[in-house]
Amino acid sequence: MSKLKSGAAAALQDVLRDGMTLAVGGFGLSGIPAELIEAVRDSGVRNLTVVSNNMGVDGKGLGILIEAGQVRKVIASYVGENKLFAEQYLAGELEVEFTPQGTLAERLRAGGAGIPAFYTKTGVGTLVAEGKPLAEFDGVTYVQERAIKADVALVHAHTADTDGNLIYRYTAQNFNPVVATAGAVTVAEAEVIVEPGQLDPNHIVTPGVYVQRLIQAAARVKDIEQRTVRSRPTGADSAPVPA
């Protein structure tokens, strides 16, 4: 049975609610489900807990939910590119739970695997471990981290079939596979969608069993957080050196 929906609003209309936990794939602006994020903004839902590696930048990615005042709490590993985020946090309007990047990935993976908690050395002796259970294994202290299970997960894939099997492209894969498994309902957007049987099973990263709904992603310019370039030299000095 095809999981393909007519668009982002249709795919999300009966699963969004105030106060829910939303896990979102992507890293910065790479591999983000931009169309689905925009549909969340347009829905008007509020008091969201958003779990993502970071919150995009001002005016782009998850930053648009910050601008709309829809986010109550953020669980992330990095937020340094978003000035409005910082302003809302310092004003006490936004709760933030910082989680080391690898720990965040494992918390999402554990949520998808049905593992309620795990122990890690990362964060022991720092603010990250405050208030969390500690245990000693083989003479080493570890901190307990709880799994993350989201009400809805949003992911971006490069290629999918209508059964919801997903393939990602290069570094745009990032957090998307672990986010896809962590949602009670997972909605994916894909740039290319084919019929069942057209994907090489060896290339599928997220099996369709984890994906409940799928939409066609519209063609759009893929933004870059920070573009650093230099002028290309001209003239004789720029000629390649002979081997």
C-alpha positions as CSV (number, residue, x, y, z in Angstrom):
1,M,0.0,0.0,0.0
2,S,1.4,3.4,-1.0
3,K,2.4,5.7,1.7
4,L,2.6,8.7,-0.6
5,K,0.5,11.7,0.3
6,S,-0.4,14.7,-1.7
7,G,1.7,17.2,0.2
8,A,3.3,18.2,3.5
9,A,0.1,19.6,5.0
10,A,-1.9,16.5,4.2
11,A,0.7,14.3,5.6
12,L,0.8,16.1,8.9
13,Q,-2.8,17.4,9.4
14,D,-4.0,14.8,11.9
15,V,-0.7,14.1,13.8
16,L,0.4,17.6,15.0
17,R,-0.8,18.9,18.3
18,D,0.3,21.4,20.9
19,G,2.9,20.2,23.4
20,M,4.2,17.3,21.3
21,T,7.8,16.1,20.9
22,L,9.1,16.5,17.3
23,A,12.3,14.9,16.2
24,V,13.8,16.4,13.0
25,G,16.7,15.1,10.8
26,G,19.4,17.3,9.3
27,F,22.7,18.9,10.3
28,G,22.7,22.6,10.1
29,L,20.8,23.1,6.8
30,S,22.1,19.9,5.2
31,G,19.5,17.1,4.8
32,I,16.7,19.0,6.6
33,P,13.1,18.2,5.7
34,A,12.4,21.8,4.7
35,E,9.0,21.3,3.3
36,L,7.7,19.4,6.4
37,I,9.2,22.0,8.7
38,E,7.3,24.7,6.8
39,A,4.1,22.7,7.1
40,V,4.6,22.5,10.9
41,R,5.0,26.3,11.0
42,D,1.9,26.8,8.9
43,S,-0.1,24.5,11.1
44,G,0.3,26.9,14.1
45,V,1.0,24.2,16.7
46,R,2.7,25.5,19.8
47,N,4.7,24.6,22.9
48,L,6.8,22.1,20.9
49,T,9.7,20.1,22.2
50,V,12.1,19.9,19.2
51,V,14.8,17.3,19.1
52,S,17.5,17.9,16.5
53,N,21.2,18.3,16.2
54,N,20.7,22.0,16.0
55,M,18.0,24.6,15.2
56,G,19.1,25.9,11.8
57,V,19.8,29.5,11.4
58,D,17.7,32.7,11.6
59,G,14.9,32.5,9.0
60,K,15.9,29.0,7.7
61,G,15.4,25.4,8.7
62,L,14.1,25.0,12.3
63,G,14.8,28.7,12.8
64,I,11.4,29.5,11.3
65,L,9.7,27.7,14.2
66,I,11.7,29.8,16.6
67,E,10.6,32.9,14.8
68,A,7.0,31.8,14.9
69,G,7.2,31.3,18.7
70,Q,6.2,27.7,18.4
71,V,9.0,26.1,20.4
72,R,9.0,25.6,24.2
73,K,12.0,23.3,24.6
74,V,15.0,22.3,22.5
75,I,17.1,19.1,22.9
76,A,20.2,19.7,20.7
77,S,23.9,19.5,20.6
78,Y,24.6,22.9,19.0
79,V,22.7,26.1,18.6
80,G,25.4,28.7,17.8
81,E,24.1,29.8,14.4
82,N,20.8,31.2,15.5
83,K,20.7,34.7,17.2
84,L,17.0,34.7,17.9
85,F,17.4,31.3,19.6
86,A,20.0,32.9,21.9
87,E,17.8,35.8,22.6
88,Q,14.8,33.7,23.5
89,Y,16.9,31.4,25.7
90,L,18.5,34.3,27.6
91,A,15.0,35.9,28.1
92,G,13.8,32.6,29.7
93,E,11.3,32.0,26.8
94,L,13.0,28.8,25.6
95,E,14.2,25.8,27.6
96,V,17.3,24.1,26.3
97,E,18.8,20.7,27.0
98,F,22.2,20.4,25.6
99,T,23.3,16.8,24.7
100,P,26.7,15.8,23.3
101,Q,26.4,15.0,19.6
102,G,27.2,11.3,19.8
103,T,25.0,10.9,22.9
104,L,22.1,12.6,21.1
105,A,22.5,10.2,18.1
106,E,22.5,7.2,20.5
107,R,19.5,8.5,22.5
108,L,17.5,8.6,19.2
109,R,18.8,5.3,18.1
110,A,18.0,3.7,21.5
111,G,14.5,5.2,21.3
112,G,13.9,3.5,17.9
113,A,15.4,0.2,19.2
114,G,13.2,0.0,22.3
115,I,16.2,0.5,24.6
116,P,15.0,2.8,27.5
117,A,18.5,3.9,28.7
118,F,22.2,3.4,28.3
119,Y,25.5,4.4,30.0
120,T,28.3,6.5,28.5
121,K,31.5,8.1,29.7
122,T,30.7,11.3,27.7
123,G,29.8,14.1,30.0
124,V,30.9,12.5,33.3
125,G,32.1,15.2,35.7
126,T,30.4,18.0,33.7
127,L,27.1,19.9,33.8
128,V,25.8,17.3,31.3
129,A,25.8,14.6,34.1
130,E,24.1,16.8,36.7
131,G,21.1,15.0,38.2
132,K,21.6,11.8,36.2
133,P,22.4,8.4,37.7
134,L,26.0,7.3,37.7
135,A,27.4,3.8,37.7
136,E,30.8,2.2,37.8
137,F,31.8,-0.5,35.3
138,D,35.3,-2.0,35.4
139,G,36.5,0.9,37.5
140,V,35.2,3.6,35.2
141,T,32.3,6.0,35.9
142,Y,29.5,6.3,33.4
143,V,26.4,8.5,33.3
144,Q,23.0,7.1,32.4
145,E,21.3,8.7,29.4
146,R,17.6,8.1,28.6
147,A,16.4,7.2,25.1
148,I,14.4,9.7,23.1
149,K,11.1,8.7,21.5
150,A,9.3,11.4,19.6
151,D,5.6,11.7,18.8
152,V,6.4,12.6,15.2
153,A,9.7,12.4,13.3
154,L,10.5,14.3,10.2
155,V,13.2,13.3,7.8
156,H,14.6,14.1,4.4
157,A,15.8,11.5,1.9
158,H,17.2,11.7,-1.6
159,T,15.4,8.6,-3.0
160,A,12.4,6.6,-1.7
161,D,9.9,4.2,-3.1
162,T,6.2,4.4,-2.4
163,D,6.5,1.8,0.4
164,G,8.6,4.3,2.3
165,N,12.1,2.7,1.9
166,L,14.6,5.5,2.0
167,I,18.1,6.2,0.6
168,Y,20.1,9.2,1.6
169,R,22.7,11.2,-0.3
170,Y,26.2,11.7,1.0
171,T,26.5,13.9,4.2
172,A,22.8,14.8,3.9
173,Q,22.2,11.4,5.5
174,N,23.6,12.7,8.9
175,F,20.9,12.4,11.7
176,N,18.1,11.3,9.4
177,P,18.3,7.5,9.9
178,V,18.2,7.6,13.7
179,V,15.5,10.2,13.7
180,A,13.4,8.1,11.3
181,T,13.4,5.2,13.8
182,A,12.6,7.3,16.8
183,G,9.1,8.6,15.9
184,A,5.8,7.0,16.8
185,V,4.8,8.5,13.4
186,T,7.6,9.2,10.9
187,V,7.0,11.4,7.9
188,A,9.6,11.5,5.1
189,E,10.1,13.8,2.2
190,A,12.2,12.6,-0.8
191,E,13.6,14.3,-3.9
192,V,13.0,11.2,-6.0
193,I,10.2,8.7,-5.6
194,V,10.0,5.4,-7.5
195,E,7.7,2.4,-7.5
196,P,8.4,-0.6,-5.2
197,G,11.0,-3.0,-6.5
198,Q,13.1,-0.2,-8.2
199,L,15.5,0.3,-5.3
200,D,18.5,-2.0,-4.8
201,P,17.7,-3.5,-1.4
202,N,21.5,-3.3,-0.6
203,H,21.3,0.5,-0.8
204,I,18.2,1.1,1.4
205,V,19.2,2.7,4.7
206,T,15.8,3.2,6.4
207,P,13.4,0.3,5.8
208,G,9.8,1.4,5.0
209,V,8.5,-0.3,8.2
210,Y,9.8,2.8,10.0
211,V,8.0,5.3,7.7
212,Q,4.3,5.9,7.9
213,R,3.9,8.7,5.4
214,L,5.9,10.1,2.4
215,I,5.8,13.2,0.3
216,Q,7.5,14.4,-2.8
217,A,10.0,17.2,-2.0
218,A,9.8,20.2,-4.2
219,A,12.9,21.3,-6.1
220,R,14.6,24.1,-4.2
221,V,17.9,25.8,-3.6
222,K,19.9,23.9,-0.9
223,D,21.1,26.6,1.5
224,I,24.5,26.6,3.1
225,E,25.0,28.0,6.6
226,Q,28.3,29.7,5.9
227,R,29.8,30.1,2.5
228,T,33.5,30.8,2.6
229,V,35.1,31.5,-0.7
230,R,38.2,33.2,-2.1
231,S,38.9,35.0,-5.4
232,R,40.3,32.8,-8.1
233,P,43.8,34.1,-9.1
234,T,44.1,35.4,-12.6
235,G,47.1,35.9,-14.9
236,A,50.3,34.0,-15.4
237,D,50.8,33.4,-11.7
238,S,47.7,31.2,-11.6
239,A,48.9,28.8,-14.3
240,P,49.3,25.2,-13.1
241,V,52.8,24.1,-12.2
242,P,54.1,21.4,-14.7
243,A,54.5,18.0,-13.3
